[in-house]
Amino acid sequence: MGAYLLRRGIGLGLTLFLISVAVFLVINVLPGDPAQVVLGMEADPATYQAMRARLGLDRPIMTRYFDWLAGALRGDLGRSLQQGIPVSELISTRMEVTLPLSGLAALLAIGVSIPLGVLTAAHHNRIWDYVGRFILQLGMIIPEFWAGIILILIFSVRLHVLPAGGFPGWGEGGRGLLALFLPAVALSL
């Protein structure tokens, strides 16, 4: 078991490393220059070169990659060029909603699939088996975005019982959880 876990851990580490190299290279090969994006097209060459130096874009690509990788391993993912704040702060603010949404979706998926699986197993080759299998197959083939649109049309537009979008924040009490319900149902399918 230990050897298996070691192999899987090495495979995971190698996969993450290769993905990070691929993403870093693709970002650096794409047309456009981050310094020009920050300054605009009308910036004079001296300001442009100073911005490239400040952003570290004047260094070789491999040096920039390994500096970024070392920072990422320490938890420093750099700064957002658009907003000027650390990327880790941007991610953490999004996680305040993403983690509860993922957890609620997982609870809904487990809460429906296990009883449905037990029902279909208990009534093998009878009507409840066919109904359960149909529901499970339907849940697997419906794209989440389409299910989300249908759920919004039914529960928000037609019935007016759930909010159509937006997140009011956790300070709003039950409204925050209510706003996560439709997206969680769509993700749980």
URJOLIN-V379407 format. One record per residue. N is the residue number from 0. RES is the residue in one small letter. PHI is phi in whole degrees, -180 to 180 (999 if undefined). PSI is psi in radians with two decimals (none if undefined). Layout:
# URJOLIN-V379407
{{N | RES | PHI | PSI} {N | RES | PHI | PSI}}
This chain:
# URJOLIN-V379407
{{0 | m | 999 | -0.69} {1 | g | -64 | -0.70} {2 | a | -66 | -0.67} {3 | y | -63 | -0.82} {4 | l | -64 | -0.65} {5 | l | -64 | -0.79} {6 | r | -61 | -0.76} {7 | r | -65 | -0.69} {8 | g | -65 | -0.74} {9 | i | -64 | -0.74} {10 | g | -62 | -0.72} {11 | l | -64 | -0.81} {12 | g | -61 | -0.76} {13 | l | -64 | -0.73} {14 | t | -62 | -0.81} {15 | l | -62 | -0.69} {16 | f | -63 | -0.82} {17 | l | -65 | -0.67} {18 | i | -64 | -0.75} {19 | s | -64 | -0.69} {20 | v | -64 | -0.81} {21 | a | -62 | -0.81} {22 | v | -65 | -0.76} {23 | f | -62 | -0.76} {24 | l | -67 | -0.74} {25 | v | -62 | -0.75} {26 | i | -62 | -0.65} {27 | n | -81 | -0.30} {28 | v | -89 | -0.45} {29 | l | -60 | 2.57} {30 | p | -68 | 2.67} {31 | g | 106 | 2.60} {32 | d | -124 | 2.19} {33 | p | -55 | -0.62} {34 | a | -64 | -0.67} {35 | q | -71 | -0.59} {36 | v | -64 | -0.76} {37 | v | -67 | -0.77} {38 | l | -87 | -0.46} {39 | g | 94 | 2.95} {40 | m | -75 | -0.32} {41 | e | -91 | 0.07} {42 | a | -69 | 2.53} {43 | d | -77 | 2.75} {44 | p | -58 | -0.64} {45 | a | -66 | -0.76} {46 | t | -65 | -0.70} {47 | y | -61 | -0.82} {48 | q | -66 | -0.65} {49 | a | -65 | -0.69} {50 | m | -67 | -0.71} {51 | r | -60 | -0.73} {52 | a | -67 | -0.73} {53 | r | -63 | -0.66} {54 | l | -82 | -0.13} {55 | g | 80 | 0.27} {56 | l | -79 | -0.14} {57 | d | -86 | -0.10} {58 | r | -89 | 2.81} {59 | p | -62 | 2.64} {60 | i | -61 | -0.68} {61 | m | -68 | -0.66} {62 | t | -62 | -0.78} {63 | r | -62 | -0.72} {64 | y | -63 | -0.86} {65 | f | -69 | -0.54} {66 | d | -65 | -0.76} {67 | w | -63 | -0.77} {68 | l | -62 | -0.76} {69 | a | -62 | -0.74} {70 | g | -64 | -0.73} {71 | a | -63 | -0.67} {72 | l | -67 | -0.44} {73 | r | -88 | -0.09} {74 | g | 96 | 0.05} {75 | d | -98 | 1.82} {76 | l | -94 | 0.13} {77 | g | 95 | -2.96} {78 | r | -116 | 2.54} {79 | s | -72 | 2.26} {80 | l | -71 | -0.56} {81 | q | -77 | -0.75} {82 | q | -106 | -0.24} {83 | g | 73 | 0.26} {84 | i | -117 | 2.81} {85 | p | -59 | 2.45} {86 | v | -62 | -0.61} {87 | s | -61 | -0.58} {88 | e | -68 | -0.71} {89 | l | -61 | -0.76} {90 | i | -66 | -0.77} {91 | s | -65 | -0.61} {92 | t | -68 | -0.58} {93 | r | -75 | -0.51} {94 | m | -68 | -0.39} {95 | e | -61 | -0.46} {96 | v | -105 | -0.64} {97 | t | -64 | -0.78} {98 | l | -65 | -0.84} {99 | p | -62 | -0.64} {100 | l | -63 | -0.79} {101 | s | -64 | -0.74} {102 | g | -63 | -0.76} {103 | l | -64 | -0.71} {104 | a | -63 | -0.72} {105 | a | -65 | -0.75} {106 | l | -62 | -0.74} {107 | l | -65 | -0.75} {108 | a | -63 | -0.77} {109 | i | -69 | -0.74} {110 | g | -63 | -0.45} {111 | v | -96 | -0.76} {112 | s | -71 | -0.66} {113 | i | -68 | -0.90} {114 | p | -61 | -0.64} {115 | l | -67 | -0.69} {116 | g | -65 | -0.71} {117 | v | -65 | -0.74} {118 | l | -62 | -0.79} {119 | t | -69 | -0.62} {120 | a | -70 | -0.65} {121 | a | -71 | -0.45} {122 | h | -119 | 0.91} {123 | h | -58 | 2.28} {124 | n | 60 | 0.48} {125 | r | -121 | -3.12} {126 | i | -58 | -0.71} {127 | w | -68 | -0.53} {128 | d | -65 | -0.81} {129 | y | -67 | -0.72} {130 | v | -64 | -0.80} {131 | g | -63 | -0.77} {132 | r | -65 | -0.66} {133 | f | -63 | -0.78} {134 | i | -64 | -0.75} {135 | l | -64 | -0.76} {136 | q | -64 | -0.72} {137 | l | -61 | -0.73} {138 | g | -64 | -0.55} {139 | m | -80 | -0.52} {140 | i | -93 | -0.29} {141 | i | -78 | 2.15} {142 | p | -65 | 2.48} {143 | e | -59 | -0.70} {144 | f | -65 | -0.64} {145 | w | -71 | -0.74} {146 | a | -61 | -0.70} {147 | g | -62 | -0.75} {148 | i | -63 | -0.79} {149 | i | -63 | -0.76} {150 | l | -63 | -0.71} {151 | i | -64 | -0.78} {152 | l | -60 | -0.71} {153 | i | -76 | -1.01} {154 | f | -85 | -0.38} {155 | s | -103 | -0.86} {156 | v | -79 | -0.83} {157 | r | -81 | -0.95} {158 | l | -89 | -0.34} {159 | h | 56 | 0.70} {160 | v | -106 | -0.35} {161 | l | -131 | 2.64} {162 | p | -68 | 2.56} {163 | a | -79 | -0.44} {164 | g | -178 | 3.06} {165 | g | 84 | 2.73} {166 | f | -127 | 2.03} {167 | p | -74 | -0.24} {168 | g | 105 | 2.80} {169 | w | -74 | -0.31} {170 | g | -71 | -0.19} {171 | e | -89 | 0.14} {172 | g | 70 | -2.23} {173 | g | -67 | -0.35} {174 | r | -64 | -0.58} {175 | g | -65 | -0.79} {176 | l | -68 | -0.66} {177 | l | -63 | -0.64} {178 | a | -68 | -0.42} {179 | l | -86 | -0.22} {180 | f | -64 | -0.91} {181 | l | -62 | -0.81} {182 | p | -61 | -0.63} {183 | a | -67 | -0.70} {184 | v | -63 | -0.78} {185 | a | -63 | -0.71} {186 | l | -71 | -0.49} {187 | s | -77 | -0.22} {188 | l | -69 | none}}
